[in-house]
Amino acid sequence: MKERYSDGIISSQAIAARRSVAKQLKDARKSLHLTQEVLADMAGTKKSNISRMESGKYNPSLDFLVKVANSMGKEINIHLD
């Protein structure tokens, strides 16, 4: 992992949240039998952006996450614990 992930600059809680969102989006894409390329076309972005987002190492904007989710007919719901 990049240095910024292991040296405490980004908290472990933030990393866990990012990975959770990435996994949920990836699982949703796979459940619809979509490739990253097809999802990128549907969302109006590049495949590399979808790949980076799904890796959990990319910090996409909330607007981007909503756009990707909506392109799959999904919604983003945020729960604060």
DSSP file (Angstrom, degrees, kcal/mol; ACC not computed):
  #  RESIDUE AA STRUCTURE BP1 BP2  ACC     N-H-->O    O-->H-N    N-H-->O    O-->H-N    TCO  KAPPA ALPHA  PHI   PSI    X-CA   Y-CA   Z-CA
    1    1 A M              0   0    0      0, 0.0     5,-0.1     0, 0.0    56,-0.0   0.000 360.0 360.0 360.0 152.1    0.0    0.0    0.0
    2    2 A K    >>  -     0   0    0      1,-0.1     3,-1.6     3,-0.1     4,-0.9  -0.197 360.0-108.4 -59.1 154.8    1.1    3.5   -0.6
    3    3 A E  H >> S+     0   0    0      1,-0.3     4,-1.6     2,-0.2     3,-0.8   0.859 115.8  62.4 -53.0 -41.2    3.0    5.2    2.3
    4    4 A R  H 34 S+     0   0    0      1,-0.3     6,-1.3     2,-0.2     5,-0.4   0.726 102.2  52.2 -63.8 -20.5    0.1    7.5    3.1
    5    5 A Y  H <4 S+     0   0    0     -3,-1.6    -1,-0.3     4,-0.1     3,-0.2   0.771 116.0  37.4 -84.1 -27.0   -2.1    4.5    4.0
    6    6 A S  H << S+     0   0    0     -4,-0.9    -2,-0.2    -3,-0.8    -1,-0.1   0.541 105.7  64.3-103.7  -7.9    0.4    2.9    6.4
    7    7 A D  S  < S-     0   0    0     -4,-1.6    -1,-0.2     0, 0.0    -3,-0.1   0.331 110.5-105.1-102.0   9.8    1.9    5.9    8.1
    8    8 A G  S    S+     0   0    0      2,-0.3    -3,-0.1    -3,-0.2    -4,-0.1   0.449  87.4 119.5  88.4  -1.1   -1.3    7.1    9.8
    9    9 A I  S    S+     0   0    0     -5,-0.4     2,-0.5    -6,-0.2    -4,-0.1   0.913  82.0  41.7 -63.2 -40.4   -2.0   10.1    7.5
   10   10 A I  S    S-     0   0    0     -6,-1.3    -2,-0.3     3,-0.0    -1,-0.2  -0.941 101.6-120.4-106.7 124.5   -5.3    8.4    6.6
   11   11 A S     >  -     0   0    0     -2,-0.5     4,-2.2     1,-0.1     5,-0.2  -0.173  14.2-120.5 -64.8 155.4   -7.0    6.9    9.7
   12   12 A S  H  > S+     0   0    0      1,-0.2     4,-2.4     2,-0.2     5,-0.2   0.830 115.3  57.4 -64.2 -30.7   -7.7    3.2    9.8
   13   13 A Q  H  > S+     0   0    0      2,-0.2     4,-2.3     1,-0.2    -1,-0.2   0.908 107.0  47.6 -65.5 -41.5  -11.4    4.1   10.2
   14   14 A A  H  > S+     0   0    0      2,-0.2     4,-2.5     1,-0.2    -2,-0.2   0.898 111.9  50.0 -66.1 -40.2  -11.3    6.1    6.9
   15   15 A I  H  X S+     0   0    0     -4,-2.2     4,-2.5     2,-0.2    -2,-0.2   0.923 111.0  49.1 -63.8 -43.8   -9.6    3.2    5.1
   16   16 A A  H  X S+     0   0    0     -4,-2.4     4,-2.2     2,-0.2    -2,-0.2   0.905 111.9  48.7 -63.1 -41.9  -12.1    0.7    6.4
   17   17 A A  H  X S+     0   0    0     -4,-2.3     4,-2.4     2,-0.2     5,-0.2   0.918 111.6  49.5 -63.9 -43.3  -15.0    2.9    5.3
   18   18 A R  H  X S+     0   0    0     -4,-2.5     4,-2.4     1,-0.2    -2,-0.2   0.915 112.2  47.6 -62.4 -43.4  -13.5    3.4    1.9
   19   19 A R  H  X S+     0   0    0     -4,-2.5     4,-2.5     2,-0.2    -1,-0.2   0.872 110.3  52.9 -66.0 -36.8  -13.0   -0.4    1.5
   20   20 A S  H  X S+     0   0    0     -4,-2.2     4,-2.4     2,-0.2    -2,-0.2   0.933 111.4  44.9 -64.2 -46.6  -16.5   -1.1    2.6
   21   21 A V  H  X S+     0   0    0     -4,-2.4     4,-2.4     1,-0.2     5,-0.2   0.921 113.1  51.7 -63.2 -43.5  -18.0    1.3    0.0
   22   22 A A  H  X S+     0   0    0     -4,-2.4     4,-2.4    -5,-0.2    -2,-0.2   0.914 110.8  47.9 -60.4 -43.4  -15.7   -0.1   -2.7
   23   23 A K  H  X S+     0   0    0     -4,-2.5     4,-3.0     2,-0.2     5,-0.2   0.909 110.5  51.3 -65.1 -42.2  -16.8   -3.7   -1.9
   24   24 A Q  H  X S+     0   0    0     -4,-2.4     4,-2.3     1,-0.2    -2,-0.2   0.919 112.4  45.7 -62.1 -43.4  -20.5   -2.8   -1.9
   25   25 A L  H  X S+     0   0    0     -4,-2.4     4,-2.4     2,-0.2    -1,-0.2   0.907 114.1  48.5 -67.2 -40.7  -20.2   -1.1   -5.3
   26   26 A K  H  X S+     0   0    0     -4,-2.4     4,-2.7    -5,-0.2    -2,-0.2   0.929 111.7  49.3 -64.3 -44.5  -18.2   -4.0   -6.7
   27   27 A D  H  X S+     0   0    0     -4,-3.0     4,-2.3     1,-0.2    -2,-0.2   0.896 111.0  50.4 -61.5 -40.4  -20.6   -6.5   -5.4
   28   28 A A  H  X S+     0   0    0     -4,-2.3     4,-1.1    -5,-0.2    -1,-0.2   0.924 111.1  48.9 -63.4 -44.1  -23.6   -4.5   -6.9
   29   29 A R  H ><>S+     0   0    0     -4,-2.4     5,-2.1     1,-0.2     3,-0.5   0.933 113.4  46.3 -60.8 -46.3  -21.8   -4.4  -10.2
   30   30 A K  H ><5S+     0   0    0     -4,-2.7     3,-1.6     1,-0.2    -1,-0.2   0.865 106.3  58.0 -66.9 -35.7  -21.1   -8.1  -10.2
   31   31 A S  H 3<5S+     0   0    0     -4,-2.3    -1,-0.2     1,-0.3    -2,-0.2   0.782 108.0  48.2 -65.8 -24.4  -24.6   -9.0   -9.1
   32   32 A L  T <<5S-     0   0    0     -4,-1.1    -1,-0.3    -3,-0.5    -2,-0.2   0.385 114.6-121.3 -92.3   2.2  -25.8   -7.2  -12.3
   33   33 A H  T < 5 +     0   0    0     -3,-1.6     2,-0.4     1,-0.2    -3,-0.2   0.888  60.8 150.7  58.7  42.5  -23.2   -9.1  -14.4
   34   34 A L      < -     0   0    0     -5,-2.1    -1,-0.2    -6,-0.1     2,-0.2  -0.834  41.4-136.0-104.5 141.7  -21.6   -5.9  -15.5
   35   35 A T     >  -     0   0    0     -2,-0.4     4,-2.5     1,-0.1     5,-0.2  -0.494  29.5-110.0 -82.7 164.6  -18.0   -5.5  -16.4
   36   36 A Q  H  > S+     0   0    0      1,-0.2     4,-2.5     2,-0.2     5,-0.2   0.891 120.4  53.7 -60.5 -38.0  -16.1   -2.5  -15.2
   37   37 A E  H  > S+     0   0    0      2,-0.2     4,-2.2     1,-0.2    -1,-0.2   0.919 109.0  46.6 -64.7 -44.6  -16.0   -1.2  -18.8
   38   38 A V  H  > S+     0   0    0      2,-0.2     4,-2.4     1,-0.2    -2,-0.2   0.921 113.3  49.2 -64.8 -43.5  -19.8   -1.4  -19.2
   39   39 A L  H  X S+     0   0    0     -4,-2.5     4,-2.4     1,-0.2    -2,-0.2   0.911 109.0  53.1 -62.2 -41.2  -20.4    0.2  -15.9
   40   40 A A  H  X>S+     0   0    0     -4,-2.5     5,-2.8     1,-0.2     4,-1.0   0.923 109.6  48.4 -59.3 -44.2  -18.0    3.0  -16.8
   41   41 A D  H ><5S+     0   0    0     -4,-2.2     3,-0.5     1,-0.2    -1,-0.2   0.918 111.9  49.4 -61.5 -43.1  -20.0    3.6  -20.0
   42   42 A M  H 3<5S+     0   0    0     -4,-2.4    -1,-0.2     1,-0.2    -2,-0.2   0.864 115.7  43.1 -63.9 -36.1  -23.2    3.6  -18.1
   43   43 A A  H 3<5S-     0   0    0     -4,-2.4    -1,-0.2    -5,-0.2    -2,-0.2   0.516 112.2-118.2 -89.1  -6.4  -21.8    6.1  -15.6
   44   44 A G  T <<5S+     0   0    0     -4,-1.0     2,-0.2    -3,-0.5    -3,-0.2   0.887  77.4 102.6  71.8  39.2  -20.1    8.3  -18.2
   45   45 A T  S   <S-     0   0    0     -5,-2.8     2,-0.3    -6,-0.1    -1,-0.3  -0.716  74.9 -80.2-136.7-172.6  -16.6    7.7  -16.9
   46   46 A K    >>  -     0   0    0     -2,-0.2     4,-1.4     1,-0.1     3,-0.7  -0.669  30.8-123.0 -95.7 151.8  -13.5    5.7  -17.7
   47   47 A K  H 3> S+     0   0    0     -2,-0.3     4,-2.7     1,-0.2     5,-0.2   0.868 112.2  61.8 -57.2 -38.1  -13.0    2.1  -16.8
   48   48 A S  H 3> S+     0   0    0      1,-0.2     4,-2.5     2,-0.2    -1,-0.2   0.844 100.4  53.3 -61.4 -32.9   -9.8    3.1  -14.9
   49   49 A N  H <> S+     0   0    0     -3,-0.7     4,-2.2     2,-0.2    -1,-0.2   0.895 110.0  47.1 -67.9 -39.1  -12.0    5.2  -12.6
   50   50 A I  H  X S+     0   0    0     -4,-1.4     4,-2.6     2,-0.2    -2,-0.2   0.926 113.1  49.2 -65.9 -44.1  -14.2    2.3  -11.8
   51   51 A S  H  X S+     0   0    0     -4,-2.7     4,-1.3     2,-0.2    -2,-0.2   0.923 112.5  46.9 -61.4 -46.4  -11.2    0.1  -11.2
   52   52 A R  H  X>S+     0   0    0     -4,-2.5     6,-0.8     1,-0.2     5,-0.7   0.897 112.3  50.7 -63.2 -40.7   -9.5    2.6   -8.9
   53   53 A M  H ><5S+     0   0    0     -4,-2.2     3,-1.2     1,-0.2     5,-0.2   0.929 110.2  49.2 -62.9 -45.6  -12.8    3.1   -7.0
   54   54 A E  H 3<5S+     0   0    0     -4,-2.6    -1,-0.2     1,-0.3    -2,-0.2   0.717 101.2  64.7 -69.1 -20.7  -13.2   -0.7   -6.5
   55   55 A S  H 3<5S-     0   0    0     -4,-1.3    -1,-0.3    -3,-0.2    -2,-0.2   0.718 101.6-132.5 -73.7 -19.6   -9.7   -1.1   -5.3
   56   56 A G  T <<5S+     0   0    0     -3,-1.2    -3,-0.1    -4,-0.6   -37,-0.1   0.471  85.9  97.7  80.8   1.3  -10.5    1.1   -2.2
   57   57 A K      < +     0   0    0     -5,-0.7     2,-0.4   -39,-0.1    -4,-0.1   0.440  66.1  79.6 -99.3  -1.6   -7.4    3.1   -2.8
   58   58 A Y        -     0   0    0     -6,-0.8    -2,-0.1    -5,-0.2    -9,-0.0  -0.875  69.8-146.4-108.4 138.1   -9.2    5.9   -4.6
   59   59 A N        -     0   0    0     -2,-0.4    -6,-0.1     0, 0.0    -2,-0.0  -0.713  25.5-170.8-105.0  80.8  -11.1    8.6   -2.7
   60   60 A P        -     0   0    0      0, 0.0     2,-0.0     0, 0.0    -2,-0.0  -0.303  26.5-103.7 -71.9 155.8  -14.0    9.4   -5.1
   61   61 A S     >  -     0   0    0      1,-0.1     4,-2.2     4,-0.0     5,-0.2  -0.340  26.5-115.0 -71.3 159.5  -16.3   12.3   -4.4
   62   62 A L  H  > S+     0   0    0      1,-0.2     4,-2.6     2,-0.2     5,-0.2   0.887 118.3  57.1 -61.6 -39.0  -19.8   11.6   -3.1
   63   63 A D  H  > S+     0   0    0      1,-0.2     4,-2.2     2,-0.2    -1,-0.2   0.904 107.2  47.9 -59.1 -41.6  -21.2   12.9   -6.3
   64   64 A F  H  > S+     0   0    0      2,-0.2     4,-2.5     1,-0.2     5,-0.2   0.920 110.8  50.7 -66.0 -43.7  -19.2   10.3   -8.3
   65   65 A L  H  X S+     0   0    0     -4,-2.2     4,-2.7     1,-0.2    -2,-0.2   0.912 111.5  48.1 -60.2 -43.0  -20.3    7.5   -6.0
   66   66 A V  H  X S+     0   0    0     -4,-2.6     4,-3.0     2,-0.2     5,-0.2   0.912 110.8  51.8 -63.3 -42.7  -24.0    8.6   -6.4
   67   67 A K  H  X S+     0   0    0     -4,-2.2     4,-1.7    -5,-0.2    -2,-0.2   0.920 112.6  44.6 -61.0 -45.2  -23.6    8.7  -10.1
   68   68 A V  H  X S+     0   0    0     -4,-2.5     4,-0.8     2,-0.2    -2,-0.2   0.936 115.2  47.8 -65.9 -46.3  -22.1    5.2  -10.3
   69   69 A A  H ><>S+     0   0    0     -4,-2.7     5,-2.8     1,-0.2     3,-1.3   0.935 111.5  50.2 -60.5 -46.7  -24.7    3.8   -8.0
   70   70 A N  H ><5S+     0   0    0     -4,-3.0     3,-1.7     1,-0.3    -1,-0.2   0.844 102.0  61.3 -61.7 -33.8  -27.6    5.5   -9.9
   71   71 A S  H 3<5S+     0   0    0     -4,-1.7    -1,-0.3     1,-0.3    -2,-0.2   0.741 107.5  46.1 -66.6 -19.8  -26.3    4.1  -13.1
   72   72 A M  T <<5S-     0   0    0     -3,-1.3    -1,-0.3    -4,-0.8    -2,-0.2   0.317 123.7-105.5 -99.4   6.2  -26.8    0.6  -11.7
   73   73 A G  T < 5S+     0   0    0     -3,-1.7    -3,-0.2     1,-0.3     2,-0.2   0.725  83.3 123.2  76.8  21.5  -30.3    1.5  -10.4
   74   74 A K      < -     0   0    0     -5,-2.8     2,-0.3    -6,-0.2    -1,-0.3  -0.662  51.9-137.9-111.5 166.1  -29.0    1.7   -6.8
   75   75 A E        -     0   0    0     -2,-0.2     2,-0.6    -3,-0.1    -9,-0.0  -0.905  15.9-123.9-121.4 152.9  -28.9    4.4   -4.1
   76   76 A I        -     0   0    0     -2,-0.3     2,-0.5   -14,-0.0   -10,-0.0  -0.866  28.7-174.8 -93.6 125.2  -26.2    5.5   -1.7
   77   77 A N        -     0   0    0     -2,-0.6     2,-0.5     2,-0.0    -2,-0.0  -0.988   8.0-157.5-121.3 128.8  -27.4    5.4    1.9
   78   78 A I        -     0   0    0     -2,-0.5     2,-0.5     2,-0.0    -2,-0.0  -0.914   6.1-169.2-110.7 129.4  -25.1    6.7    4.6
   79   79 A H        -     0   0    0     -2,-0.5     2,-0.5     2,-0.0    -2,-0.0  -0.972   8.3-153.9-118.6 125.8  -25.5    5.5    8.2
   80   80 A L              0   0    0     -2,-0.5    -2,-0.0     1,-0.1     0, 0.0  -0.871 360.0 360.0-100.0 126.7  -23.7    7.2   11.0
   81   81 A D              0   0    0     -2,-0.5    -1,-0.1     0, 0.0    -2,-0.0   0.402 360.0 360.0-104.1 360.0  -23.0    5.0   14.1
